Amino acid sequence: MYLLKTLRELVDQPTDKLLAARYDKFRRMGRFLESDAPGPEPSNDRSTESTS
């Protein structure tokens, strides 16, 4: 059982090491959101909105 094996491996890890790995993971995920490239300009064109 993969899940049980993985959980047993995690239990053996020190908490500070698990936390550091978790913080690193989220820091890596956030890097692409903080690029220097400008994003598309928001459009104020309401012609695409549906009118009900």
PyMOL Python script that loads the backbone (N, CA, C, O; Angstrom):
from pymol import cmd

cmd.read_pdbstr("""\
ATOM      1  N   MET A   1       0.838  -1.170   0.000  1.00  0.00           N
ATOM      2  CA  MET A   1       0.000   0.000   0.000  1.00  0.00           C
ATOM      3  C   MET A   1       0.890   1.243   0.000  1.00  0.00           C
ATOM      4  O   MET A   1       1.648   1.494   0.937  1.00  0.00           O
ATOM      5  N   TYR A   2       0.774   1.995  -1.063  1.00  0.00           N
ATOM      6  CA  TYR A   2       1.615   3.173  -1.253  1.00  0.00           C
ATOM      7  C   TYR A   2       1.409   4.209  -0.153  1.00  0.00           C
ATOM      8  O   TYR A   2       2.373   4.770   0.369  1.00  0.00           O
ATOM      9  N   LEU A   3       0.169   4.457   0.191  1.00  0.00           N
ATOM     10  CA  LEU A   3      -0.132   5.490   1.179  1.00  0.00           C
ATOM     11  C   LEU A   3       0.486   5.156   2.534  1.00  0.00           C
ATOM     12  O   LEU A   3       1.094   6.019   3.167  1.00  0.00           O
ATOM     13  N   LEU A   4       0.337   3.926   2.976  1.00  0.00           N
ATOM     14  CA  LEU A   4       0.907   3.536   4.276  1.00  0.00           C
ATOM     15  C   LEU A   4       2.426   3.633   4.270  1.00  0.00           C
ATOM     16  O   LEU A   4       3.028   4.084   5.244  1.00  0.00           O
ATOM     17  N   LYS A   5       3.038   3.213   3.182  1.00  0.00           N
ATOM     18  CA  LYS A   5       4.503   3.295   3.068  1.00  0.00           C
ATOM     19  C   LYS A   5       4.963   4.748   3.140  1.00  0.00           C
ATOM     20  O   LYS A   5       5.928   5.070   3.834  1.00  0.00           O
ATOM     21  N   THR A   6       4.268   5.616   2.420  1.00  0.00           N
ATOM     22  CA  THR A   6       4.639   7.029   2.396  1.00  0.00           C
ATOM     23  C   THR A   6       4.434   7.674   3.763  1.00  0.00           C
ATOM     24  O   THR A   6       5.272   8.455   4.215  1.00  0.00           O
ATOM     25  N   LEU A   7       3.329   7.353   4.418  1.00  0.00           N
ATOM     26  CA  LEU A   7       3.083   7.903   5.754  1.00  0.00           C
ATOM     27  C   LEU A   7       4.134   7.437   6.752  1.00  0.00           C
ATOM     28  O   LEU A   7       4.574   8.217   7.595  1.00  0.00           O
ATOM     29  N   ARG A   8       4.532   6.196   6.666  1.00  0.00           N
ATOM     30  CA  ARG A   8       5.587   5.690   7.570  1.00  0.00           C
ATOM     31  C   ARG A   8       6.903   6.439   7.347  1.00  0.00           C
ATOM     32  O   ARG A   8       7.629   6.728   8.298  1.00  0.00           O
ATOM     33  N   GLU A   9       7.201   6.748   6.087  1.00  0.00           N
ATOM     34  CA  GLU A   9       8.422   7.504   5.804  1.00  0.00           C
ATOM     35  C   GLU A   9       8.338   8.909   6.383  1.00  0.00           C
ATOM     36  O   GLU A   9       9.330   9.433   6.889  1.00  0.00           O
ATOM     37  N   LEU A  10       7.167   9.516   6.313  1.00  0.00           N
ATOM     38  CA  LEU A  10       7.000  10.870   6.846  1.00  0.00           C
ATOM     39  C   LEU A  10       7.076  10.899   8.366  1.00  0.00           C
ATOM     40  O   LEU A  10       7.602  11.851   8.941  1.00  0.00           O
ATOM     41  N   VAL A  11       6.564   9.879   9.013  1.00  0.00           N
ATOM     42  CA  VAL A  11       6.590   9.820  10.475  1.00  0.00           C
ATOM     43  C   VAL A  11       8.035   9.805  10.983  1.00  0.00           C
ATOM     44  O   VAL A  11       8.328  10.327  12.059  1.00  0.00           O
ATOM     45  N   ASP A  12       8.918   9.211  10.209  1.00  0.00           N
ATOM     46  CA  ASP A  12      10.318   9.113  10.624  1.00  0.00           C
ATOM     47  C   ASP A  12      11.091  10.420  10.438  1.00  0.00           C
ATOM     48  O   ASP A  12      12.201  10.561  10.952  1.00  0.00           O
ATOM     49  N   GLN A  13      10.514  11.374   9.708  1.00  0.00           N
ATOM     50  CA  GLN A  13      11.196  12.638   9.445  1.00  0.00           C
ATOM     51  C   GLN A  13      10.990  13.602  10.612  1.00  0.00           C
ATOM     52  O   GLN A  13       9.907  13.644  11.195  1.00  0.00           O
ATOM     53  N   PRO A  14      12.016  14.371  10.956  1.00  0.00           N
ATOM     54  CA  PRO A  14      11.838  15.396  11.997  1.00  0.00           C
ATOM     55  C   PRO A  14      10.875  16.487  11.507  1.00  0.00           C
ATOM     56  O   PRO A  14      10.847  16.823  10.323  1.00  0.00           O
ATOM     57  N   THR A  15      10.107  17.018  12.424  1.00  0.00           N
ATOM     58  CA  THR A  15       9.098  18.021  12.084  1.00  0.00           C
ATOM     59  C   THR A  15       9.702  19.249  11.414  1.00  0.00           C
ATOM     60  O   THR A  15       9.126  19.775  10.461  1.00  0.00           O
ATOM     61  N   ASP A  16      10.848  19.712  11.894  1.00  0.00           N
ATOM     62  CA  ASP A  16      11.449  20.906  11.299  1.00  0.00           C
ATOM     63  C   ASP A  16      11.854  20.669   9.847  1.00  0.00           C
ATOM     64  O   ASP A  16      11.779  21.582   9.025  1.00  0.00           O
ATOM     65  N   LYS A  17      12.283  19.443   9.528  1.00  0.00           N
ATOM     66  CA  LYS A  17      12.640  19.127   8.152  1.00  0.00           C
ATOM     67  C   LYS A  17      11.387  19.077   7.264  1.00  0.00           C
ATOM     68  O   LYS A  17      11.417  19.542   6.125  1.00  0.00           O
ATOM     69  N   LEU A  18      10.299  18.521   7.779  1.00  0.00           N
ATOM     70  CA  LEU A  18       9.042  18.483   7.032  1.00  0.00           C
ATOM     71  C   LEU A  18       8.519  19.897   6.762  1.00  0.00           C
ATOM     72  O   LEU A  18       8.077  20.200   5.654  1.00  0.00           O
ATOM     73  N   LEU A  19       8.574  20.758   7.779  1.00  0.00           N
ATOM     74  CA  LEU A  19       8.116  22.132   7.613  1.00  0.00           C
ATOM     75  C   LEU A  19       8.967  22.885   6.599  1.00  0.00           C
ATOM     76  O   LEU A  19       8.436  23.622   5.768  1.00  0.00           O
ATOM     77  N   ALA A  20      10.276  22.706   6.661  1.00  0.00           N
ATOM     78  CA  ALA A  20      11.165  23.380   5.717  1.00  0.00           C
ATOM     79  C   ALA A  20      10.865  22.935   4.290  1.00  0.00           C
ATOM     80  O   ALA A  20      10.852  23.760   3.376  1.00  0.00           O
ATOM     81  N   ALA A  21      10.626  21.644   4.090  1.00  0.00           N
ATOM     82  CA  ALA A  21      10.306  21.130   2.759  1.00  0.00           C
ATOM     83  C   ALA A  21       8.975  21.695   2.274  1.00  0.00           C
ATOM     84  O   ALA A  21       8.824  22.016   1.095  1.00  0.00           O
ATOM     85  N   ARG A  22       8.020  21.815   3.176  1.00  0.00           N
ATOM     86  CA  ARG A  22       6.707  22.360   2.809  1.00  0.00           C
ATOM     87  C   ARG A  22       6.814  23.833   2.405  1.00  0.00           C
ATOM     88  O   ARG A  22       6.244  24.245   1.395  1.00  0.00           O
ATOM     89  N   TYR A  23       7.543  24.620   3.191  1.00  0.00           N
ATOM     90  CA  TYR A  23       7.717  26.034   2.861  1.00  0.00           C
ATOM     91  C   TYR A  23       8.452  26.195   1.530  1.00  0.00           C
ATOM     92  O   TYR A  23       8.090  27.049   0.721  1.00  0.00           O
ATOM     93  N   ASP A  24       9.477  25.380   1.301  1.00  0.00           N
ATOM     94  CA  ASP A  24      10.207  25.439   0.032  1.00  0.00           C
ATOM     95  C   ASP A  24       9.290  25.124  -1.142  1.00  0.00           C
ATOM     96  O   ASP A  24       9.368  25.771  -2.186  1.00  0.00           O
ATOM     97  N   LYS A  25       8.427  24.135  -0.973  1.00  0.00           N
ATOM     98  CA  LYS A  25       7.495  23.745  -2.029  1.00  0.00           C
ATOM     99  C   LYS A  25       6.598  24.921  -2.419  1.00  0.00           C
ATOM    100  O   LYS A  25       6.418  25.201  -3.604  1.00  0.00           O
ATOM    101  N   PHE A  26       6.040  25.603  -1.427  1.00  0.00           N
ATOM    102  CA  PHE A  26       5.143  26.705  -1.727  1.00  0.00           C
ATOM    103  C   PHE A  26       5.890  27.922  -2.255  1.00  0.00           C
ATOM    104  O   PHE A  26       5.344  28.683  -3.055  1.00  0.00           O
ATOM    105  N   ARG A  27       7.119  28.113  -1.824  1.00  0.00           N
ATOM    106  CA  ARG A  27       7.917  29.214  -2.379  1.00  0.00           C
ATOM    107  C   ARG A  27       8.211  28.969  -3.850  1.00  0.00           C
ATOM    108  O   ARG A  27       8.174  29.902  -4.652  1.00  0.00           O
ATOM    109  N   ARG A  28       8.504  27.722  -4.215  1.00  0.00           N
ATOM    110  CA  ARG A  28       8.757  27.405  -5.621  1.00  0.00           C
ATOM    111  C   ARG A  28       7.496  27.587  -6.459  1.00  0.00           C
ATOM    112  O   ARG A  28       7.578  28.040  -7.601  1.00  0.00           O
ATOM    113  N   MET A  29       6.343  27.246  -5.917  1.00  0.00           N
ATOM    114  CA  MET A  29       5.092  27.409  -6.661  1.00  0.00           C
ATOM    115  C   MET A  29       4.792  28.884  -6.885  1.00  0.00           C
ATOM    116  O   MET A  29       4.218  29.232  -7.917  1.00  0.00           O
ATOM    117  N   GLY A  30       5.152  29.750  -5.971  1.00  0.00           N
ATOM    118  CA  GLY A  30       4.845  31.160  -6.093  1.00  0.00           C
ATOM    119  C   GLY A  30       5.780  31.924  -7.000  1.00  0.00           C
ATOM    120  O   GLY A  30       5.478  33.062  -7.360  1.00  0.00           O
ATOM    121  N   ARG A  31       6.890  31.355  -7.379  1.00  0.00           N
ATOM    122  CA  ARG A  31       7.869  32.082  -8.187  1.00  0.00           C
ATOM    123  C   ARG A  31       7.324  32.515  -9.526  1.00  0.00           C
ATOM    124  O   ARG A  31       7.599  33.631  -9.966  1.00  0.00           O
ATOM    125  N   PHE A  32       6.559  31.669 -10.189  1.00  0.00           N
ATOM    126  CA  PHE A  32       6.082  32.038 -11.515  1.00  0.00           C
ATOM    127  C   PHE A  32       5.056  33.159 -11.449  1.00  0.00           C
ATOM    128  O   PHE A  32       4.819  33.834 -12.451  1.00  0.00           O
ATOM    129  N   LEU A  33       4.448  33.368 -10.299  1.00  0.00           N
ATOM    130  CA  LEU A  33       3.480  34.450 -10.155  1.00  0.00           C
ATOM    131  C   LEU A  33       4.159  35.797  -9.953  1.00  0.00           C
ATOM    132  O   LEU A  33       3.527  36.836 -10.139  1.00  0.00           O
ATOM    133  N   GLU A  34       5.416  35.798  -9.581  1.00  0.00           N
ATOM    134  CA  GLU A  34       6.130  37.024  -9.267  1.00  0.00           C
ATOM    135  C   GLU A  34       7.126  37.390 -10.353  1.00  0.00           C
ATOM    136  O   GLU A  34       8.187  37.940 -10.055  1.00  0.00           O
ATOM    137  N   SER A  35       6.807  37.098 -11.600  1.00  0.00           N
ATOM    138  CA  SER A  35       7.736  37.409 -12.685  1.00  0.00           C
ATOM    139  C   SER A  35       7.717  38.912 -12.973  1.00  0.00           C
ATOM    140  O   SER A  35       6.806  39.626 -12.554  1.00  0.00           O
ATOM    141  N   ASP A  36       8.726  39.372 -13.689  1.00  0.00           N
ATOM    142  CA  ASP A  36       8.831  40.783 -14.045  1.00  0.00           C
ATOM    143  C   ASP A  36       8.023  41.122 -15.288  1.00  0.00           C
ATOM    144  O   ASP A  36       7.821  42.297 -15.596  1.00  0.00           O
ATOM    145  N   ALA A  37       7.562  40.106 -16.002  1.00  0.00           N
ATOM    146  CA  ALA A  37       6.817  40.351 -17.234  1.00  0.00           C
ATOM    147  C   ALA A  37       5.438  40.910 -16.902  1.00  0.00           C
ATOM    148  O   ALA A  37       4.738  40.379 -16.041  1.00  0.00           O
ATOM    149  N   PRO A  38       5.052  41.981 -17.586  1.00  0.00           N
ATOM    150  CA  PRO A  38       3.725  42.549 -17.322  1.00  0.00           C
ATOM    151  C   PRO A  38       2.634  41.635 -17.852  1.00  0.00           C
ATOM    152  O   PRO A  38       2.797  40.990 -18.887  1.00  0.00           O
ATOM    153  N   GLY A  39       1.549  41.588 -17.149  1.00  0.00           N
ATOM    154  CA  GLY A  39       0.417  40.780 -17.573  1.00  0.00           C
ATOM    155  C   GLY A  39      -0.463  41.555 -18.521  1.00  0.00           C
ATOM    156  O   GLY A  39      -0.196  42.722 -18.806  1.00  0.00           O
ATOM    157  N   PRO A  40      -1.512  40.921 -19.015  1.00  0.00           N
ATOM    158  CA  PRO A  40      -2.408  41.634 -19.926  1.00  0.00           C
ATOM    159  C   PRO A  40      -3.155  42.727 -19.189  1.00  0.00           C
ATOM    160  O   PRO A  40      -3.480  42.594 -18.009  1.00  0.00           O
ATOM    161  N   GLU A  41      -3.420  43.799 -19.897  1.00  0.00           N
ATOM    162  CA  GLU A  41      -4.148  44.916 -19.305  1.00  0.00           C
ATOM    163  C   GLU A  41      -5.598  44.495 -19.091  1.00  0.00           C
ATOM    164  O   GLU A  41      -6.185  43.837 -19.950  1.00  0.00           O
ATOM    165  N   PRO A  42      -6.175  44.865 -17.964  1.00  0.00           N
ATOM    166  CA  PRO A  42      -7.584  44.543 -17.761  1.00  0.00           C
ATOM    167  C   PRO A  42      -8.443  45.317 -18.750  1.00  0.00           C
ATOM    168  O   PRO A  42      -8.194  46.490 -19.031  1.00  0.00           O
ATOM    169  N   SER A  43      -9.452  44.643 -19.266  1.00  0.00           N
ATOM    170  CA  SER A  43     -10.319  45.265 -20.257  1.00  0.00           C
ATOM    171  C   SER A  43     -11.567  45.823 -19.599  1.00  0.00           C
ATOM    172  O   SER A  43     -12.178  45.162 -18.759  1.00  0.00           O
ATOM    173  N   ASN A  44     -11.949  47.037 -19.976  1.00  0.00           N
ATOM    174  CA  ASN A  44     -13.168  47.644 -19.476  1.00  0.00           C
ATOM    175  C   ASN A  44     -14.307  47.481 -20.486  1.00  0.00           C
ATOM    176  O   ASN A  44     -15.381  48.059 -20.319  1.00  0.00           O
ATOM    177  N   ASP A  45     -14.065  46.690 -21.532  1.00  0.00           N
ATOM    178  CA  ASP A  45     -15.054  46.468 -22.574  1.00  0.00           C
ATOM    179  C   ASP A  45     -16.151  45.550 -22.041  1.00  0.00           C
ATOM    180  O   ASP A  45     -15.899  44.391 -21.711  1.00  0.00           O
ATOM    181  N   ARG A  46     -17.340  46.068 -21.962  1.00  0.00           N
ATOM    182  CA  ARG A  46     -18.457  45.287 -21.417  1.00  0.00           C
ATOM    183  C   ARG A  46     -19.278  44.626 -22.520  1.00  0.00           C
ATOM    184  O   ARG A  46     -20.329  44.050 -22.241  1.00  0.00           O
ATOM    185  N   SER A  47     -18.822  44.698 -23.750  1.00  0.00           N
ATOM    186  CA  SER A  47     -19.597  44.128 -24.861  1.00  0.00           C
ATOM    187  C   SER A  47     -19.647  42.609 -24.799  1.00  0.00           C
ATOM    188  O   SER A  47     -20.533  42.005 -25.404  1.00  0.00           O
ATOM    189  N   THR A  48     -18.731  41.982 -24.092  1.00  0.00           N
ATOM    190  CA  THR A  48     -18.722  40.530 -24.003  1.00  0.00           C
ATOM    191  C   THR A  48     -19.574  40.010 -22.857  1.00  0.00           C
ATOM    192  O   THR A  48     -19.826  38.809 -22.763  1.00  0.00           O
ATOM    193  N   GLU A  49     -20.023  40.916 -21.975  1.00  0.00           N
ATOM    194  CA  GLU A  49     -20.845  40.485 -20.855  1.00  0.00           C
ATOM    195  C   GLU A  49     -22.274  40.271 -21.332  1.00  0.00           C
ATOM    196  O   GLU A  49     -22.758  40.997 -22.201  1.00  0.00           O
ATOM    197  N   SER A  50     -22.941  39.288 -20.771  1.00  0.00           N
ATOM    198  CA  SER A  50     -24.338  39.053 -21.144  1.00  0.00           C
ATOM    199  C   SER A  50     -25.228  40.013 -20.370  1.00  0.00           C
ATOM    200  O   SER A  50     -24.970  40.313 -19.204  1.00  0.00           O
ATOM    201  N   THR A  51     -26.243  40.476 -21.008  1.00  0.00           N
ATOM    202  CA  THR A  51     -27.191  41.378 -20.346  1.00  0.00           C
ATOM    203  C   THR A  51     -28.504  40.645 -20.184  1.00  0.00           C
ATOM    204  O   THR A  51     -29.094  40.171 -21.155  1.00  0.00           O
ATOM    205  N   SER A  52     -28.956  40.557 -18.935  1.00  0.00           N
ATOM    206  CA  SER A  52     -30.208  39.861 -18.670  1.00  0.00           C
ATOM    207  C   SER A  52     -31.167  40.761 -17.960  1.00  0.00           C
ATOM    208  O   SER A  52     -32.285  40.350 -17.649  1.00  0.00           O
TER     209      SER A  52
END
""", "prot")
cmd.dss("prot")
cmd.show_as("cartoon", "prot")
cmd.util.cbc("prot")
cmd.orient("prot")
